[in-house]
Amino acid sequence: MSEDPIVPVPQAPRPIVAIVGRPNVGKSSIFNALLGRRA
C-alpha cells in the first residue's frame, strides 16, 4: 500500500474590518478593546 501524498491546505485570507463613525466617538477605543490592547 502506498501512502497518500501530503497536500498543504491553503490559508484563508484575513478579513478586512472597517469601523466607521463620527470623530471623537471612541472608534479607536472599541477597536483596541476588541483586540485586547491598551492605549
QUIJO-V294039 format. One record per residue. N is the residue number from 1. RES is the residue in one small letter. OMEGA is omega in radians with two decimals (none if undefined). BURIAL is + if it has 9 or more other ideal C-beta (glycine too) atoms within 8 Angstrom, else -. Layout:
n & res & omega & burial
N & RES & OMEGA & BURIAL
N & RES & OMEGA & BURIAL
This chain:
n & res & omega & burial
1 & m & 3.08 & -
2 & s & -3.14 & -
3 & e & 3.07 & -
4 & d & 3.11 & -
5 & p & 3.11 & -
6 & i & -3.12 & -
7 & v & 3.13 & -
8 & p & 3.12 & -
9 & v & 3.13 & -
10 & p & 3.12 & -
11 & q & 3.08 & -
12 & a & 3.10 & -
13 & p & 3.11 & -
14 & r & 3.12 & -
15 & p & 3.06 & -
16 & i & -3.10 & -
17 & v & 3.08 & -
18 & a & 3.04 & -
19 & i & -3.02 & -
20 & v & 3.09 & -
21 & g & 3.13 & -
22 & r & 3.10 & -
23 & p & 3.02 & -
24 & n & 3.08 & -
25 & v & 3.05 & -
26 & g & 3.13 & -
27 & k & 3.13 & +
28 & s & -3.13 & -
29 & s & 3.13 & -
30 & i & 3.11 & +
31 & f & 3.11 & +
32 & n & 3.11 & +
33 & a & 3.12 & -
34 & l & 3.14 & -
35 & l & -3.13 & -
36 & g & 3.13 & -
37 & r & 3.12 & -
38 & r & -3.11 & -
39 & a & none & -
